[in-house]
């Protein structure tokens, strides 16, 4: 049944990403932010946004924040998929292990850094207050995207590898148990023969 769980994981993830595509496109307006900030234009992408106060020195840390925000967003999606379909209630040890490894992706950061694209970065200089406008510090706004299809392809390949590894480990444990049982039977037979010949 390991294969069935693997297929279900991928299909539920695809369904969730598709559902999210239907509700994306919402816009949240923040006073003084660029028009694109918190605007999800395409349902084909996962969007993340970040903001930092400061001048040009904030641009590189802002990019790092966007990567971390994307990792967090993907992890949230994976967690929702697992809890949404009650995968946490599975009893079979091999299936539980597949779910555990699916949830904990050590290579997620590498995947994000390879596939995430910076969509926008706007750095605004400090503004002094006056009669008409408020004073504000220098600040930077950023957004990044990651293709939902790239995430789905990555997870399909990952689940297939996890399933294969767990199946191999399961088979090895089975063979080890058979070997141990065979060795025990052989040792018992040798012991009986020795008892029979000893006075």
MDAnalysis code that builds the backbone (N, CA, C; Angstrom):
import MDAnalysis as mda
import numpy as np

u = mda.Universe.empty(597, n_residues=199, atom_resindex=np.repeat(np.arange(199), 3), trajectory=True)
u.add_TopologyAttr("name", ["N", "CA", "C"] * 199)
u.add_TopologyAttr("resid", np.arange(1, 200))
u.add_TopologyAttr("resname", ["UNK", "UNK", "UNK", "UNK", "UNK", "UNK", "UNK", "UNK", "UNK", "UNK", "UNK", "UNK", "UNK", "UNK", "UNK", "UNK", "UNK", "UNK", "UNK", "UNK", "UNK", "UNK", "UNK", "UNK", "UNK", "UNK", "UNK", "UNK", "UNK", "UNK", "UNK", "UNK", "UNK", "UNK", "UNK", "UNK", "UNK", "UNK", "UNK", "UNK", "UNK", "UNK", "UNK", "UNK", "UNK", "UNK", "UNK", "UNK", "UNK", "UNK", "UNK", "UNK", "UNK", "UNK", "UNK", "UNK", "UNK", "UNK", "UNK", "UNK", "UNK", "UNK", "UNK", "UNK", "UNK", "UNK", "UNK", "UNK", "UNK", "UNK", "UNK", "UNK", "UNK", "UNK", "UNK", "UNK", "UNK", "UNK", "UNK", "UNK", "UNK", "UNK", "UNK", "UNK", "UNK", "UNK", "UNK", "UNK", "UNK", "UNK", "UNK", "UNK", "UNK", "UNK", "UNK", "UNK", "UNK", "UNK", "UNK", "UNK", "UNK", "UNK", "UNK", "UNK", "UNK", "UNK", "UNK", "UNK", "UNK", "UNK", "UNK", "UNK", "UNK", "UNK", "UNK", "UNK", "UNK", "UNK", "UNK", "UNK", "UNK", "UNK", "UNK", "UNK", "UNK", "UNK", "UNK", "UNK", "UNK", "UNK", "UNK", "UNK", "UNK", "UNK", "UNK", "UNK", "UNK", "UNK", "UNK", "UNK", "UNK", "UNK", "UNK", "UNK", "UNK", "UNK", "UNK", "UNK", "UNK", "UNK", "UNK", "UNK", "UNK", "UNK", "UNK", "UNK", "UNK", "UNK", "UNK", "UNK", "UNK", "UNK", "UNK", "UNK", "UNK", "UNK", "UNK", "UNK", "UNK", "UNK", "UNK", "UNK", "UNK", "UNK", "UNK", "UNK", "UNK", "UNK", "UNK", "UNK", "UNK", "UNK", "UNK", "UNK", "UNK", "UNK", "UNK", "UNK", "UNK", "UNK", "UNK", "UNK", "UNK", "UNK", "UNK", "UNK", "UNK", "UNK", "UNK"])
u.atoms.positions = np.array([
    [0.805, -1.198, 0.000],
    [0.000, 0.000, 0.000],
    [0.848, 1.262, 0.000],
    [2.154, 1.095, 0.069],
    [3.055, 2.249, 0.070],
    [2.880, 3.073, -1.194],
    [2.724, 2.385, -2.325],
    [2.550, 3.086, -3.598],
    [1.262, 3.906, -3.596],
    [0.200, 3.371, -3.011],
    [-1.077, 4.092, -2.958],
    [-0.946, 5.375, -2.143],
    [-0.226, 5.304, -1.024],
    [-0.021, 6.501, -0.187],
    [0.823, 7.522, -0.946],
    [1.858, 7.056, -1.653],
    [2.712, 7.962, -2.423],
    [1.898, 8.683, -3.490],
    [1.057, 7.946, -4.204],
    [0.213, 8.557, -5.250],
    [-0.759, 9.547, -4.625],
    [-1.331, 9.170, -3.492],
    [-2.300, 10.048, -2.838],
    [-1.638, 11.340, -2.357],
    [-0.426, 11.248, -1.815],
    [0.294, 12.447, -1.380],
    [0.442, 13.443, -2.517],
    [0.889, 12.945, -3.668],
    [1.118, 13.822, -4.820],
    [-0.200, 14.380, -5.350],
    [-1.240, 13.533, -5.415],
    [-2.512, 14.013, -5.963],
    [-3.172, 15.028, -5.028],
    [-3.061, 14.830, -3.710],
    [-3.622, 15.807, -2.777],
    [-2.848, 17.122, -2.865],
    [-1.526, 17.042, -2.998],
    [-0.721, 18.256, -3.160],
    [-1.135, 19.000, -4.422],
    [-1.297, 18.282, -5.527],
    [-1.711, 18.919, -6.784],
    [-3.081, 19.569, -6.617],
    [-4.001, 18.855, -5.980],
    [-5.332, 19.414, -5.762],
    [-5.295, 20.658, -4.911],
    [-4.478, 20.634, -3.858],
    [-4.371, 21.796, -2.981],
    [-3.798, 22.990, -3.736],
    [-2.741, 22.754, -4.515],
    [-2.151, 23.849, -5.285],
    [-3.157, 24.415, -6.277],
    [-3.989, 23.539, -6.878],
    [-5.015, 23.997, -7.814],
    [-6.079, 24.822, -7.091],
    [-6.515, 24.350, -5.905],
    [-7.484, 25.119, -5.124],
    [-6.938, 26.487, -4.788],
    [-5.648, 26.536, -4.440],
    [-5.024, 27.812, -4.122],
    [-4.993, 28.723, -5.344],
    [-4.880, 28.123, -6.538],
    [-4.881, 28.918, -7.768],
    [-6.223, 29.609, -7.935],
    [-7.301, 28.964, -7.515],
    [-8.627, 29.551, -7.657],
    [-8.833, 30.745, -6.736],
    [-8.178, 30.728, -5.559],
    [-8.369, 31.830, -4.623],
    [-7.254, 32.870, -4.704],
    [-6.228, 32.623, -5.523],
    [-5.153, 33.612, -5.616],
    [-5.640, 34.799, -6.434],
    [-4.843, 35.803, -6.517],
    [-5.234, 37.002, -7.242],
    [-5.777, 38.071, -6.310],
    [-5.816, 37.759, -5.018],
    [-6.251, 38.760, -4.064],
    [-5.198, 39.853, -3.972],
    [-5.659, 41.061, -3.696],
    [-4.743, 42.174, -3.528],
    [-4.941, 42.778, -2.152],
    [-3.832, 43.023, -1.501],
    [-3.862, 43.710, -0.211],
    [-3.076, 44.993, -0.402],
    [-3.675, 46.099, -0.108],
    [-3.003, 47.389, -0.267],
    [-2.463, 47.864, 1.078],
    [-1.193, 48.256, 1.075],
    [-0.541, 48.784, 2.268],
    [-0.117, 50.204, 1.940],
    [-0.493, 51.117, 2.790],
    [-0.212, 52.525, 2.524],
    [1.284, 52.761, 2.307],
    [1.599, 53.389, 1.215],
    [2.978, 53.713, 0.900],
    [3.760, 52.606, 0.214],
    [3.191, 51.410, 0.128],
    [3.874, 50.286, -0.534],
    [3.666, 50.385, -2.041],
    [4.565, 49.779, -2.807],
    [4.379, 49.768, -4.264],
    [3.074, 49.061, -4.644],
    [2.549, 49.363, -5.804],
    [1.267, 48.796, -6.253],
    [1.314, 47.268, -6.334],
    [2.481, 46.682, -6.624],
    [2.580, 45.226, -6.780],
    [2.694, 44.478, -5.459],
    [2.902, 45.183, -4.354],
    [3.138, 44.538, -3.072],
    [1.870, 43.831, -2.594],
    [1.996, 42.561, -2.302],
    [0.902, 41.674, -1.909],
    [-0.140, 41.520, -3.014],
    [0.326, 41.539, -4.239],
    [-0.561, 41.276, -5.372],
    [-0.106, 39.972, -6.030],
    [-0.977, 38.986, -6.032],
    [-0.672, 37.696, -6.657],
    [-1.319, 37.699, -8.035],
    [-0.496, 37.925, -9.052],
    [-1.027, 38.115, -10.404],
    [-1.371, 36.826, -11.117],
    [-0.548, 35.793, -10.958],
    [-0.739, 34.573, -11.733],
    [-1.026, 33.379, -10.823],
    [-2.079, 32.619, -11.126],
    [-2.379, 31.434, -10.318],
    [-1.385, 30.296, -10.531],
    [-0.439, 30.463, -11.443],
    [0.562, 29.430, -11.718],
    [1.741, 29.473, -10.745],
    [1.760, 30.504, -9.890],
    [2.919, 30.711, -9.019],
    [2.530, 30.837, -7.560],
    [3.480, 30.469, -6.699],
    [3.395, 30.755, -5.271],
    [4.128, 32.080, -5.078],
    [3.515, 32.994, -4.349],
    [4.109, 34.311, -4.117],
    [4.490, 34.469, -2.652],
    [5.580, 35.184, -2.416],
    [5.932, 35.621, -1.067],
    [6.371, 37.080, -1.152],
    [6.213, 37.774, -0.035],
    [6.533, 39.198, 0.019],
    [7.327, 39.471, 1.284],
    [8.175, 40.501, 1.230],
    [8.954, 40.872, 2.403],
    [9.196, 42.372, 2.397],
    [9.480, 42.887, 3.592],
    [9.662, 44.321, 3.786],
    [10.751, 44.521, 4.827],
    [11.606, 45.499, 4.616],
    [12.629, 45.845, 5.609],
    [12.818, 47.352, 5.626],
    [13.064, 47.875, 6.806],
    [13.399, 49.296, 6.910],
    [14.901, 49.448, 6.738],
    [15.288, 50.477, 6.006],
    [16.698, 50.754, 5.772],
    [16.933, 51.128, 4.316],
    [18.157, 51.449, 4.003],
    [18.515, 51.882, 2.659],
    [18.909, 50.724, 1.753],
    [19.817, 51.014, 0.823],
    [20.253, 50.002, -0.150],
    [20.877, 48.775, 0.505],
    [21.385, 48.934, 1.717],
    [22.008, 47.807, 2.412],
    [20.992, 46.710, 2.753],
    [19.704, 47.001, 2.627],
    [18.676, 46.008, 2.951],
    [18.327, 45.101, 1.774],
    [18.815, 45.402, 0.585],
    [18.394, 44.645, -0.600],
    [18.818, 43.176, -0.514],
    [20.068, 42.893, -0.192],
    [20.513, 41.489, -0.105],
    [19.841, 40.741, 1.052],
    [19.768, 41.337, 2.261],
    [19.027, 40.648, 3.326],
    [17.552, 40.430, 2.966],
    [16.986, 41.343, 2.199],
    [15.594, 41.198, 1.760],
    [15.443, 39.969, 0.866],
    [16.409, 39.746, -0.013],
    [16.382, 38.548, -0.875],
    [16.456, 37.279, -0.021],
    [17.315, 37.298, 0.989],
    [17.423, 36.135, 1.889],
    [16.106, 35.912, 2.637],
    [15.468, 37.004, 3.060],
    [14.164, 36.894, 3.737],
    [13.112, 36.296, 2.810],
    [13.160, 36.664, 1.533],
    [12.200, 36.116, 0.570],
    [12.395, 34.608, 0.417],
    [13.649, 34.161, 0.369],
    [13.921, 32.720, 0.257],
    [13.401, 31.983, 1.487],
    [13.640, 32.534, 2.673],
    [13.141, 31.911, 3.902],
    [11.612, 31.909, 3.939],
    [11.012, 32.999, 3.475],
    [9.550, 33.074, 3.437],
    [8.984, 32.024, 2.474],
    [9.673, 31.782, 1.358],
    [9.208, 30.778, 0.392],
    [9.329, 29.374, 0.993],
    [10.440, 29.089, 1.674],
    [10.582, 27.787, 2.341],
    [9.453, 27.580, 3.353],
    [9.181, 28.617, 4.137],
    [8.122, 28.530, 5.147],
    [6.768, 28.311, 4.484],
    [6.508, 29.002, 3.397],
    [5.212, 28.865, 2.693],
    [5.046, 27.448, 2.152],
    [6.103, 26.895, 1.561],
    [6.029, 25.528, 1.025],
    [5.838, 24.526, 2.163],
    [6.553, 24.723, 3.270],
    [6.395, 23.822, 4.416],
    [4.967, 23.879, 4.944],
    [4.378, 25.075, 4.971],
    [2.983, 25.214, 5.404],
    [2.049, 24.444, 4.470],
    [2.314, 24.509, 3.170],
    [1.498, 23.779, 2.186],
    [1.598, 22.278, 2.447],
    [2.816, 21.781, 2.653],
    [3.027, 20.352, 2.909],
    [2.304, 19.941, 4.196],
    [2.426, 20.743, 5.245],
    [1.755, 20.430, 6.511],
    [0.238, 20.390, 6.330],
    [-0.307, 21.340, 5.580],
    [-1.753, 21.365, 5.334],
    [-2.178, 20.116, 4.571],
    [-1.400, 19.733, 3.567],
    [-1.724, 18.537, 2.777],
    [-1.761, 17.305, 3.682],
    [-0.792, 17.172, 4.568],
    [-0.733, 16.001, 5.456],
    [-1.919, 15.990, 6.420],
    [-2.234, 17.134, 7.006],
    [-3.321, 17.178, 7.978],
    [-4.695, 17.219, 7.323],
    [-4.776, 17.814, 6.148],
    [-6.038, 17.925, 5.412],
    [-6.596, 16.556, 5.065],
    [-5.750, 15.647, 4.664],
    [-6.186, 14.314, 4.242],
    [-5.993, 13.256, 5.323],
    [-5.738, 13.686, 6.554],
    [-5.614, 12.759, 7.673],
    [-4.479, 11.742, 7.492],
    [-3.418, 12.125, 6.807],
    [-2.272, 11.234, 6.653],
    [-1.629, 10.932, 8.006],
    [-1.819, 11.794, 8.964],
    [-1.201, 11.586, 10.283],
    [-1.814, 10.407, 11.030],
    [-3.001, 9.922, 10.576],
    [-3.674, 8.810, 11.240],
    [-3.266, 7.440, 10.698],
    [-2.308, 7.391, 9.803],
    [-1.870, 6.132, 9.199],
    [-1.133, 5.293, 10.244],
    [-1.381, 3.984, 10.227],
    [-0.811, 3.083, 11.242],
    [0.389, 2.267, 10.734],
    [0.409, 1.906, 9.445],
    [1.486, 1.075, 8.907],
    [2.834, 1.786, 9.072],
    [3.836, 1.115, 9.666],
    [5.132, 1.766, 9.921],
    [5.817, 2.311, 8.662],
    [5.762, 1.557, 7.564],
    [6.416, 2.024, 6.329],
    [5.692, 3.250, 5.777],
    [4.375, 3.241, 5.821],
    [3.601, 4.384, 5.343],
    [3.834, 5.602, 6.235],
    [3.913, 5.365, 7.562],
    [4.210, 6.459, 8.489],
    [5.580, 7.075, 8.184],
    [6.536, 6.207, 7.876],
    [7.884, 6.683, 7.561],
    [7.875, 7.512, 6.276],
    [7.107, 7.094, 5.288],
    [6.986, 7.863, 4.039],
    [6.426, 9.253, 4.328],
    [5.384, 9.323, 5.136],
    [4.779, 10.611, 5.492],
    [5.785, 11.469, 6.253],
    [6.492, 10.866, 7.208],
    [7.480, 11.617, 8.005],
    [8.571, 12.204, 7.118],
    [9.102, 11.382, 6.211],
    [10.172, 11.863, 5.334],
    [9.654, 12.878, 4.316],
    [8.419, 12.699, 3.872],
    [7.814, 13.670, 2.945],
    [7.695, 15.030, 3.629],
    [7.338, 15.020, 4.886],
    [7.140, 16.267, 5.630],
    [8.463, 16.975, 5.924],
    [9.515, 16.241, 6.142],
    [10.814, 16.821, 6.517],
    [11.785, 16.756, 5.341],
    [11.804, 17.790, 4.549],
    [12.648, 17.840, 3.362],
    [13.926, 18.613, 3.663],
    [15.034, 17.892, 3.779],
    [16.315, 18.532, 4.075],
    [16.829, 19.363, 2.903],
    [16.352, 19.079, 1.698],
    [16.827, 19.788, 0.511],
    [15.901, 20.906, 0.052],
    [14.902, 21.249, 0.856],
    [13.938, 22.270, 0.453],
    [14.618, 23.612, 0.182],
    [15.563, 23.990, 1.024],
    [16.277, 25.251, 0.822],
    [16.992, 25.307, -0.522],
    [17.627, 24.196, -0.901],
    [18.308, 24.144, -2.202],
    [17.312, 24.253, -3.344],
    [16.187, 23.542, -3.224],
    [15.149, 23.615, -4.253],
    [14.651, 25.052, -4.406],
    [14.363, 25.709, -3.287],
    [13.853, 27.084, -3.322],
    [14.862, 28.012, -3.975],
    [16.119, 27.912, -3.567],
    [17.125, 28.818, -4.136],
    [17.332, 28.586, -5.629],
    [17.087, 27.378, -6.080],
    [17.254, 27.081, -7.510],
    [16.062, 27.560, -8.343],
    [14.856, 27.462, -7.787],
    [13.652, 27.721, -8.582],
    [12.946, 29.041, -8.285],
    [13.245, 29.666, -7.160],
    [12.586, 30.925, -6.821],
    [13.127, 32.054, -7.695],
    [12.231, 32.922, -8.106],
    [12.616, 34.092, -8.905],
    [12.196, 35.356, -8.162],
    [13.120, 36.299, -8.068],
    [12.780, 37.596, -7.487],
    [11.919, 38.316, -8.526],
    [10.719, 38.684, -8.136],
    [9.800, 39.343, -9.073],
    [9.978, 40.857, -9.037],
    [10.046, 41.409, -7.839],
    [10.163, 42.873, -7.686],
    [10.963, 43.197, -6.437],
    [11.738, 44.262, -6.540],
    [12.350, 44.872, -5.359],
    [12.289, 46.378, -5.585],
    [11.740, 47.063, -4.603],
    [11.672, 48.524, -4.658],
    [12.293, 49.052, -3.386],
    [13.254, 49.958, -3.542],
    [13.892, 50.577, -2.387],
    [13.434, 52.032, -2.371],
    [12.851, 52.434, -1.267],
    [12.368, 53.809, -1.130],
    [13.255, 54.563, -0.152],
    [13.649, 55.770, -0.545],
    [14.463, 56.602, 0.340],
    [13.613, 57.140, 1.481],
    [14.288, 57.587, 2.520],
    [13.580, 58.191, 3.655],
    [12.835, 59.428, 3.182],
    [11.738, 59.712, 3.855],
    [10.925, 60.860, 3.461],
    [10.673, 61.717, 4.703],
    [10.955, 62.988, 4.553],
    [10.707, 63.888, 5.684],
    [9.236, 64.265, 5.705],
    [8.745, 64.516, 6.892],
    [7.339, 64.889, 7.049],
    [7.116, 66.338, 6.677],
    [5.912, 66.630, 6.329],
    [5.536, 67.996, 5.979],
    [4.074, 68.211, 6.317],
    [3.499, 69.226, 5.746],
    [2.094, 69.508, 5.996],
    [1.180, 68.438, 5.394],
    [1.557, 67.937, 4.223],
    [0.690, 67.011, 3.503],
    [1.063, 65.546, 3.728],
    [2.319, 65.273, 3.848],
    [2.726, 63.862, 3.962],
    [3.458, 63.581, 5.267],
    [3.370, 62.293, 5.649],
    [4.009, 61.831, 6.876],
    [5.476, 61.516, 6.624],
    [6.271, 61.626, 7.681],
    [7.667, 61.203, 7.588],
    [7.705, 59.674, 7.629],
    [8.677, 59.094, 6.911],
    [8.858, 57.640, 6.964],
    [10.331, 57.324, 6.743],
    [10.796, 56.219, 7.292],
    [12.197, 55.832, 7.101],
    [12.409, 55.247, 5.703],
    [13.669, 55.111, 5.344],
    [13.989, 54.403, 4.096],
    [13.551, 52.959, 4.273],
    [13.101, 52.336, 3.192],
    [12.626, 50.962, 3.294],
    [12.684, 50.267, 1.945],
    [12.658, 48.938, 2.018],
    [12.696, 48.121, 0.806],
    [11.543, 47.130, 0.838],
    [10.932, 46.934, -0.322],
    [9.863, 45.962, -0.491],
    [10.321, 44.940, -1.530],
    [9.949, 43.688, -1.322],
    [10.329, 42.662, -2.295],
    [9.254, 41.613, -2.459],
    [9.256, 41.003, -3.629],
    [8.375, 39.858, -3.868],
    [9.143, 38.823, -4.675],
    [8.752, 37.563, -4.493],
    [9.376, 36.467, -5.231],
    [8.298, 35.463, -5.602],
    [8.574, 34.699, -6.657],
    [7.625, 33.681, -7.116],
    [8.333, 32.348, -7.277],
    [7.531, 31.292, -7.226],
    [8.030, 29.952, -7.503],
    [6.906, 29.220, -8.228],
    [7.240, 28.597, -9.329],
    [6.245, 27.894, -10.137],
    [5.629, 26.729, -9.358],
    [4.299, 26.672, -9.337],
    [3.609, 25.562, -8.682],
    [3.917, 24.252, -9.402],
    [4.069, 24.312, -10.714],
    [4.377, 23.100, -11.468],
    [5.773, 22.584, -11.118],
    [6.738, 23.494, -10.930],
    [8.088, 23.074, -10.524],
    [8.037, 22.402, -9.157],
    [7.238, 22.947, -8.237],
    [7.101, 22.340, -6.915],
    [6.461, 20.963, -7.021],
    [5.430, 20.847, -7.827],
    [4.743, 19.559, -7.988],
    [5.668, 18.519, -8.617],
    [6.419, 18.902, -9.654],
    [7.368, 17.980, -10.295],
    [8.434, 17.520, -9.303],
    [8.941, 18.455, -8.525],
    [9.953, 18.144, -7.510],
    [9.400, 17.150, -6.488],
    [8.192, 17.395, -6.015],
    [7.610, 16.514, -5.000],
    [7.271, 15.140, -5.570],
    [6.846, 15.064, -6.825],
    [6.585, 13.760, -7.461],
    [7.856, 12.922, -7.473],
    [8.937, 13.532, -7.921],
    [10.217, 12.821, -8.013],
    [10.717, 12.440, -6.616],
    [10.532, 13.341, -5.661],
    [10.962, 13.094, -4.287],
    [10.185, 11.951, -3.654],
    [8.873, 11.945, -3.834],
    [8.044, 10.881, -3.264],
    [8.413, 9.535, -3.878],
    [8.698, 9.517, -5.179],
    [9.092, 8.261, -5.833],
    [10.405, 7.741, -5.228],
    [11.357, 8.645, -4.986],
    [12.630, 8.235, -4.368],
    [12.421, 7.740, -2.945],
    [11.604, 8.461, -2.177],
    [11.335, 8.052, -0.797],
    [10.657, 6.684, -0.755],
    [9.689, 6.488, -1.635],
    [8.970, 5.213, -1.691],
    [9.931, 4.077, -2.018],
    [10.802, 4.300, -2.991],
    [11.765, 3.266, -3.386],
    [12.718, 2.944, -2.230],
    [13.224, 3.981, -1.565],
    [14.160, 3.774, -0.457],
    [13.492, 3.008, 0.685],
    [12.282, 3.383, 1.026],
    [11.574, 2.711, 2.124],
    [11.255, 1.268, 1.755],
    [10.864, 1.030, 0.495],
    [10.587, -0.338, 0.035],
    [11.839, -1.196, 0.110],
    [12.985, -0.625, -0.287],
    [14.247, -1.364, -0.224],
    [14.623, -1.681, 1.220],
    [14.438, -0.706, 2.118],
    [14.741, -0.934, 3.537],
    [13.822, -2.010, 4.112],
    [12.558, -1.955, 3.727],
    [11.581, -2.947, 4.197],
    [11.974, -4.348, 3.707],
    [12.354, -4.447, 2.431],
    [12.756, -5.740, 1.864],
    [14.022, -6.259, 2.553],
    [14.981, -5.356, 2.799],
    [16.228, -5.762, 3.467],
    [15.932, -6.295, 4.871],
    [15.040, -5.608, 5.596],
    [14.678, -6.081, 6.941],
    [14.017, -7.454, 6.870],
    [13.193, -7.670, 5.850],
    [12.549, -8.972, 5.669],
    [13.565, -10.062, 5.409],
    [14.536, -9.780, 4.520],
    [15.588, -10.756, 4.227],
    [16.462, -11.015, 5.451],
    [16.762, -9.953, 6.198],
    [17.558, -10.122, 7.421],
    [16.823, -11.009, 8.423],
    [15.505, -10.806, 8.537],
    [14.717, -11.631, 9.459],
    [14.705, -13.083, 9.000],
    [14.580, -13.310, 7.683],
    [14.616, -14.678, 7.152],
    [15.972, -15.321, 7.398],
    [17.046, -14.559, 7.156],
    [18.398, -15.072, 7.402],
    [18.568, -15.447, 8.868],
    [18.094, -14.577, 9.747],
    [18.231, -14.849, 11.182],
    [17.444, -16.098, 11.565],
    [16.239, -16.229, 11.031],
    [15.421, -17.416, 11.330],
    [16.081, -18.668, 10.784],
    [16.635, -18.581, 9.574],
    [17.315, -19.725, 8.963],
    [18.542, -20.112, 9.778],
    [19.320, -19.105, 10.190],
    [20.510, -19.374, 11.003],
    [20.115, -20.005, 12.332],
    [19.030, -19.523, 12.946],
    [18.564, -20.104, 14.221],
    [18.171, -21.566, 14.023],
    [17.441, -21.847, 12.914],
    [17.041, -23.232, 12.632],
    [18.263, -24.115, 12.410],
    [19.246, -23.573, 11.654],
    [20.471, -24.335, 11.387],
    [21.237, -24.603, 12.680],
    [21.339, -23.584, 13.534],
    [22.059, -23.737, 14.793],
    [21.356, -24.757, 15.684],
    [20.020, -24.723, 15.685],
    [19.263, -25.709, 16.472],
    [19.546, -27.117, 15.967],
    [19.578, -27.294, 14.655],
    [19.828, -28.613, 14.068],
    [21.232, -29.097, 14.433],
    [22.239, -28.198, 14.354],
    [23.612, -28.564, 14.709],
    [23.684, -28.926, 16.185],
    [23.013, -28.166, 17.035],
    [23.021, -28.426, 18.484],
    [22.385, -29.787, 18.765],
    [21.292, -30.107, 18.084],
    [20.628, -31.408, 18.289],
    [21.550, -32.559, 17.849],
    [22.241, -32.343, 16.731],
    [23.169, -33.385, 16.258],
    [24.297, -33.598, 17.260],
    [24.824, -32.482, 17.793],
    [25.909, -32.595, 18.787],
    [25.415, -33.272, 20.062],
    [24.218, -32.965, 20.487],
    [23.653, -33.614, 21.678],
    [23.458, -35.107, 21.442],
    [23.049, -35.440, 20.224],
    [22.797, -36.854, 19.909],
    [24.094, -37.659, 19.931],
    [25.199, -37.086, 19.514],
    [26.453, -37.860, 19.478],
    [27.241, -37.766, 20.779],
    [26.963, -36.755, 21.585],
    [27.729, -36.650, 22.828],
    [27.136, -37.583, 23.879],
    [28.033, -38.246, 24.707],
    [27.564, -39.232, 25.691],
    [26.810, -38.630, 26.844],
])
